[in-house]
Each structure stands twice: as structure tokens, then as C-alpha cells.
Amino acid sequence: ADTTTITVVDGIDVKDWDPGLAYGHESYVMNNIYDGLLHYNTAAGKLEPALATEWKVSDDGLTWTYKIREGVKYHGGDTVNAKSIATALEYYSKGGKGAHYLWEGATIAAPEEYTLTITTKRPLPIDYISSGSYSCMIGSPALIGKGSEEMQKGLADGTGPYKLVQWVPNQQVVLERNKDYWGGWTGGEADRIIVRIVAEVSTQLQMLRSGEADMTFATIPFDMVETLKQDPNIKVAVVDSWQYLISPINVKKPPTDNPKIRQAILRLIDYDTIATQIYAGLASVPKSAYPMAMPGAKELNIPKFNIEEAKKLIEESGVPPEQRKITWVAYGGVDVFKNVALLFQANAKKAGLEVEIAQGDWGVMWDKQKKFETSFNVYPYRNWPDYPTIQPSPTLKTQKEGEISFNFSYLSDPEIDAWIDEGTAAEAVDKAKASEAWNKAYQKAIDEGATVNLADTKRVITHSAKLEGITTDAAYETVFFRFLKKKE
């Protein structure tokens, strides 16, 4: 408990240490270990240098050229150059996991020691993709050469401000300061970050109050926020977010394979109560399938909360009363999700729909949802974009059995796929056209009852009053440890 060590608590452990596979909550740790080629500054609305100092695109929009920062080393000691970065990007883009699809099989080359080229088959926003939270975490060739199975044991080798030195599954992650970090240090930063995995929110808050912890990443019950603000030893930072509570509805699993049951579910969601009471005003009623603060946002037609309409749809569905039962996931470590589930369960009962709330750790529930046999009917989870875009590919585009990542609705619609492809093709050169196509895809998915946005949320970061430098960014959904300092 000194200024050289900062202890963070969270309710969810790192699931994937392989940066080519990681595609979930672990970004809050990974984005402090790895750098991308570029960094997106949400406040300024622009890209900034990271491992690349300069970048440009050819006139035809197909070839991107990056000048790589010289003098940078991986945590393991190897030198960063264009060839080593190409090794990482080849692994990610061709690996078939995580956010690989964003690269669309791009050709990556290192014609000179500090010159990297990325060539695509069609114009893609590679500048934005190379700044992404998941799509461009640059790991060393030495790490990648060990293979995914070894990485998953708790190995990391990036260029970021902190390096991984220990992982005890479901207990703690220990990071140490990279004293040679290319971004530099101003003095007074923590030498060590300890992330403790603590499931109970009450225990997390007790640790904060006692000084055993300095900050929590976990979602604090929003009705406690005002009370916490009265504690002189605790501060509550409320920061902007592109995070939202998306809720895919399984279109193939009975009884939500019935369109009228899905439409009933959309009308059983009390958006106002979720935003004003469960989130205590720290969320807004959604107007679209994603937060309105995101680039390209457009208001869409979302059904209103109406229990009587839902009851009528359930009766019209033809589903026998004894089969009117669905499963709704509330994964562990986030109390607010359970409260949303309980609210929905109560409203659904009034309409004649029974709801079984399924609970478990994120990683366990995610793995179950990716396999149809063990999947659930409704799977709410916190979502945010891979990069500054409303690109719907992760959640709405057809994904083959065995390759499901976040299409938890199991939606497969050729028209939606075509709109997604149209937007993707246009994004590099005409973002307005891309957004128009993507919004059509989102609206049809809503009309089909395949997905719904439950709330647009703010991020609440609860921390010790002694901790300064809380720095985050809506594009990354993490706190950057390198700016944290603890007063005596």
C-alpha cells in the first residue's frame, strides 16, 4: 500500500491472452500492455501516432504505407521494426479469430526496415483499423512463435507502458512498469499494477474504503453512486463512453425462433426504468442500435415498451403456453445486468412469458453462446466498437457454425449481409454512404427482432481520492495506467 503500487479490482478475469484471439473484456488490461500502429483520440476526433509516426494511402485507396517508430523494444528485449510488426499483423489477419475479419486478408509487407505496407483487395479504413482496441495489439514474433496455447497460460510481450509479470487465474494479474517505454514517463507513476479479481461488489467497495484497493473497473450498482460521492476517501469519475448494452435474440432457438415471440420481447423492455432507475440516470434510453455519440449515428425505429401489445403477440405466436419459456443471460461480476434481467422477468410474466435467468462467468457463458446446442435465447452484454465505426459485421453478419464470435442472434440474412458489405466497401472513401447502408442493416435486424439496444451507458470509475490521472477514451474503454499517480 504505497505510491509505487496501484491495486485495481475487477469482477471479470482476462479470458484470452492471445492478442490475435482476445475480443472481450480483457481489453482493459491488454491496452496497457500492447500498442497499435496508431491511436484514436476521441476528444479530438482524430488519429495520432503510436508505433507508426507517419502514414498515407495510395490514390486508389488500396495500399497504406506506415513509417515505423525507431528505437522501440518489445518487453522481452527484441527490437521493433517493420518486419516484426508484419509478423504480428499476418498472424492476426490470417488467424481466423478475434477481430481478424477487419483486415479482410490484407497483404502485409516490410519493404524497408522501418517501412510497413498494407495492401487490400478493396478500399478499407486501414488507418482506423490499425488504431483498433482489438485489431492491432502488436505482439513480438517471439511471443507469436510460442503459439496460442502457450500464450493462454499468461504470456504477453508488447511495447506498451506496462508488462505482464504474473497471472493467477481468477485471482490476480500483476503488471510492472516498462521503464524504457517509448512514450516516456513524467515521474511518480506506479512501478506495479495489481489487478485483483473480486466477484462481489460489496467486497470491492470495502477494499476501496479500507485502502486495500485504489480503483475498480467493475460496474458499481448505479443507485450507490450518489452515496459513494459523499465519502471523502472515494471519488467517482463519470466518463463518456461508446459502450452500450446490446441484447441479441437467438432467431434459431425455440421459442425465439418464432418472430412474434421476438417482437414481444422487444416490447417487454422498460427502457425508461433501465436508464433512470437501474442505471440511476447514468444511461440514456437508446434511440438506435448503438450509442448516438458514435460517428455515423442515426435514430432508428425501435418498438416502445407495451406489455399489452407483447401479450397479444405471444398469443398470436402459436407457441403452446407450456413452451413460452426463454433463457436470459446475466453474466457474473456485473450486478446491473442481473437487475435488468429481473426487471424483464417481472414484465414478461405479466405477458405470459416465463424467463429463466442464467448466470455464470463471462468466459463460460460466452463459450456456451458460441455453440448453438448450449446457446441461450437472449444474451445481453456490454459492447463497443472495434474502432470508430458503427460497422455491424461482428453482431449481424452471417457467421458459420463453429466460427461464431458475437453474432449471438445466429442471424443469417442475405439482404443484411449485402448492406454490411456495401457499407464496408464504401467506408474508406465515403463514410456517409457506409453509414446509410449499415443503418438499413440495423433497422432490418430490429424489425426481425434479432437484436435490441437496452441502454446507452456512461462509464463509472470508482477510485481512491488519493489516485490522480484517471485517463480514458471512449474508443478503448479502459483506464490508461501510465497516467495514474497516487498521493502519499
N, C-alpha and C positions, 0 to 999 in steps of 0.2 A: 504494500500500500504506500508507494512513494511516487514521485513525479516521473520516474523513469519507466514505470509500468502502468498501462491503462487496461482495465478489465472491462470487457463488453459482455453482456449476457444476451442470449437469443434463445428462442424456443425451438428452433429448427437447425439441425446439423447440416454440414456440407454433404450433399449426396454424391456428386461427381467431381473428382479431382482432375480428370482428363479434360483439358481445355477444349478439346475437339468434340467432347460429348456433353459438357456442362451446359445446362439450358434451364436453370431454375433458380431457386432461392440463393444458391451458393455465390451468386454474383457479388453479394455484399462483402464477401471475403476475397474472391478471385480478382475483383477490380482494384484491389490494393496490392496484389502480387504481380499482376500482368499489365503491360501497356499495350495499346493498339498502335497502329500507324499514325492515326490522328485522334483528336479528342473533340467532341462536340460540346460547345459552351451554350447551354440552353438560354441563359440570361442574355447573352449577346446574340443568340441565334446564328452562330457561325462555327465553322470548323477551325481548329487550332492545331499546330504541330505537336507531335508526340515523338514516336520513334522515327517518323519522317519529318523532315524540315521543310520540304517543298513538294508540290505535286501538281500535275497538269494532265489534261486529257487531249487525245488527238481530235482532229476536226470531225472525224466520223463517229466519235464517241465510243470507240471500241478498245483503245489502248491507253492505259493510265501509266504514268511514269512518276516514280517517287524517288526523291533523294533521301537516303537513309542517314540518320544522325551518326556521326563518327564518335569513337571513344566510349561507347556504351558496352557494358558487360552484363551477361546473364548472372544470376545469383551464384551459379556454380563456377563462375570464373571465365567461361568461354566468351569470345568477342562476338558482338552483334555485327553482322554485315548483311548485305542483300541476300546472299546465298542461304544464310541461316534462317532468315525470315521467310524466304521462298519455301524452305523445307516445312516450316510450320504451316504456312498457308496452303500448301499442297495437301498436307495431312488433314487439315480442317475441311477444305473444299471437296476433297475426294473421299472423305471418311464415311459419308452417308449418315451422319449423326448430328445432333445439336443443330446449329444454325448453318450447316453446310450448304443448304439449298440456296442461300442468298447469293453464293458465288456462281451458281449455275455452271460448274465445271470449268471455270476460267483457267486460262493458261498462265502460269506464273514463272517468270524467269529473272535471272540476275546477270544481265549483260556486262556489268562492271561491279567492282567490289562494293560500292555504295549506291548503286542504281538498281532499282527494282521495277519490273514492268508487269502489269496485269492486263491480259488481253481477253476480251469476252466475245461471245458469238453474236450478241446484240447489245445495244447500249444499256448499261446498268449504272446505278448511282454508286459506283465503287468507292468514291470518296466518303460517302456516308457509311457504307457497309464496313469500310476499313476503320471506322471510328466506333463500331458497334460494341455493345456490352458483352455479347457472347461470340460474335462472328470473327473477332480479331484479337484474341488474347495471345500474344506472341510468346510461345514457349521455345526453349532451346532444342536443337537437334538431339542433344544428349538425352533430354527428357523424353522426347517423342520416340527415340530409338528404343526406350525401355518397354514401350507398348502400353496399351490401355490398362491391362490387368495390373501391372506394377504401379502405374500412376494412381489407380484407385485405392492403393494401400496408404495413400497420403504423401504423394510426391508432387513437388512443384518446382519449376525453375524458370522464372520470368525475369523481367527487368525492372519491375515496379519498386515502390519505396519500401515495401516490406517483403520479407522472405519467410516461407514456411519452414519451421524447425520441428514442429510436433503436431500430431493429430491423434487424439484418443477418441475413437468413435463414440458419439453420443455423450461425450464428456467435455472435451475442450480442444481448441485449436490454438497453437502458440506461434506468433509471428515475431520476427526480430527485424530491427531497422536495417535497411540496406544503406550503409554509411557512404557507399560510392554512388548513390542514386543520381542519375543524370540531371534530375530536376532540382537538385540541391536542397540544402537544409538551412534554416534561419537560426536554429539554436533553441533548445528547450523542448524539442519533440521527444516523444516516448521512444525508448530503446526497445520496448517489448509491448506487444498487444496480446492479451489473453482473451480469447472468446470462449466463454463458458456456456454450455448447452444446458439450459434450465427450463423445464417444461411449464412449471407453474408460475403464472404471472405474479401471484402474491409473494412467492419466494424471490422473484426478480426485483420487485419493489423493495422488499426487505433488505436485499443486498445493496440496493442503491441508497436506502436510508441509513444503513449502517456504515457505508463507505467501502464495503467489500467489492462493490462494482461501481464503475464510473459512468456507464451508459448502457442502454438496452436497445437492441434492434427490434425486439418483439413488439407486437401490437398490443398496447395497453388498452384495457376497456375504456372506451371513449367517455363514459359517464364519470370516470375518475380523473379526467384531465384537469378540470377546474380545481378539484381538491388538491391535486399534486402541485398546482401552481402556487398554492398557499404555503407550501413547505419551503422555508428559506434555504434548505440544503439541496433542493432539487429545482431544475429548470426544465421547461417543456418547450422544445422547438417545433413549431408547426411550419412545414416547408411545402412548397409547391411540388406537385407530382403528376406524372403521366400514368400513374397507377390506377387501375380500376378493377372492380370485382366482376369479372366475366363469368357467365354461367352457361356452359354448353349443355344442351339437352340431347340425350342419346336417341337418334332417329331410328335406330335398328333394334333397340332393346325393348321388349314388351314391358309396360303398356305404352311407353313413349314412342313406340313405332307408329302409333296412331296419331295423325296430325291434330285431331281435335283435343286429345289429351295434352299435347304440347302447347296448343293455343290456350288451353285452360290454365296451364302452369304460368304462362306469361301474364295472365290476368289475376293471378293469385299473389303477385309480388307487390307488397305495400312499399313502394319506393320512398314515399314521404317519411314513413316511420323509420325505415332503414337509415335515411340520411339525417333526420333531425333527432331521433332518439337513440338508436343503436350506435350511430357514429357521432351522436351529440353535436350535430351541426358541423362536424369536421369532414363532411362529404356532401356532395350535391346530387340531386335527382338527375339521372342520366338523360340526355337529350339525343344520344346517338349510341352506336355500338362500342364507342371508345370515348375517352375524355375530349371535351370540346376545346381544351387548351392545345391539342396536338395539331401540327401542320396538316392542312387539308381537311379539317373537321367540317361536318355538315350535319344539321339536325335531320333526324330520320323519324319515321312514323313508328312509334312504339306503343303497343296496346296499354291502356290505362288499367289500374287496379280496380277490379269489379268482381266481387265474389259471386253475384247472381249470374253474370254472364259466364263465368267459369263453370258454375254448377250446370248451366244449360248445355255447355259444350261437352261436359263429361257425360251427361245423359245421352246426348246425340252421338257420342263416340261409338256406341255399340259394345263397349267393353263391359263384360259382366261385373256386377258390384264386387264380387269376391276377388276380382283381378285388378281392382282400382287401387293399386299399391305401388309406390315408387321408392327408390333409394336416393337419398340426398346426402352428399359428402360434406362433412365439416372436419377437415384435417386438423391434426393436433398442433398445439403451440400458438393458436390464434383464437382467442375467446370470442371475438366479434363474429367469426364465421358460425360458431355454434348458436349465437343469439339470432343471427339471420335465419339459420335453419329452424330454430324453434318458432320464430315468428311465422315463417312459411308453413310449418307443420300445423300450427293452430288455425291459420286461414284456410289451408287445404282441407282440414277436417270438416269445416263448415260447408264446403262444396262437395263433400263425399269422396275425397281422395285421401287415402292413408299414406303417411310419409314415414319411412324408416330412416333415421339419421345414422349414417355410417361414419365412424371416427377412426382415426389412425394417423401415424406419422406421414408427412408429405411424401417421402420417397416410396413408402409401402403403397399408399393409395394411388400415386402416380403410376407405379408399375402395374397395379391392378387395372387401372382405367385404360392403359395402352393395350391390354389384351381383352378382346371382346367378351370372352367367356366370364371374366371376372369384373367386367366394367359395371359402372353404376348408371342410373338414369340421369341424374343431374350432378354435375361436378363443378361447383363454384371455386374459383381460385383467383388470387391476385395476378394481374397480368400487366405488362408494359411492353412497349415496342422494342424490337431488336436494335433499331436505330431510329432517327427522327422521321417516322413514316406511319401511315395508317394501313400499310401493307397487310392484307388479310390472309396471306398464304399459310402461316402457322396454324391458324384456327379453323379456316373454312375450306381450304383446297383439299381435294381428294388425296388421301394417303392410303397406301396399300396396307393390307393386313401384315403385321409384323414390322411396319415402319411408322406406326402412329407416334407422333410426338405430342402435339397439342390439339389435333382435330378430335377432341373428346366427344363431339356430337356424332362422329362417324358419318358425317355428311359427305355425300358424293353427288354433285350436281354439275353436269357439263356446262350449263349456262353460267353458273357461278365461277367455275374454273376458267371459262373463256374470258369473263370480265377481269378476273385476277391476272390472267396472262396479258390482257390488253393494257392494264394499268402498269404492270411490271415492265412491259416493253417501252412504255412512254415515260416512265419516271425519271430517267436520266436527262431527258430533253424537254419534257413538258409535264411538270408536276400537277398542273391543274387538270389536264386530261387524265392523268393517272388517278387522281383523287375521284374524279367523276365516275370512272369505271369501277373503282373499288367500292364506292358508296352504293352503287347498284347491287354489287355482290352482297354487301352487308344487309341492305334492305330486303333482298330476297331471302336471305338466311333468317332474318327476323320474321318475315311473312310465313316462312315454313316452320317457324317455331323451333329452329335448331340452335339458337343462341339468344342470350339476353344479357344486357349490362345491368347489374344490380345497383351499382353506386360508383360515382367518381370520387376518389378519396384523396385527402391530404395525407402527407406523411407526418407522423408524430414521433419525434425522437426525444425520449426522456433521458436526462443525464444529470450528473452531479453539478452543483453550482460551481465547483472548482474546475470543471472542464470547460475549456475555451476552444474556439476554432471549429465549431460544427459546420462542416462544408459538404454540401451535397449537390446533386444535379438531377433534374427530372429525367434526363436521358440515361442515367446509370442506376438510380435507385439504391445508392449506397452512401455511406459517410466515408470521406477520404481521410484515412488515418494520418496521413502525413501533415495535416494542418492542425491536428489536435495537440493541445498543451494543457498540462494540469498544474494549477497553482498549489503552492505549499499550503 
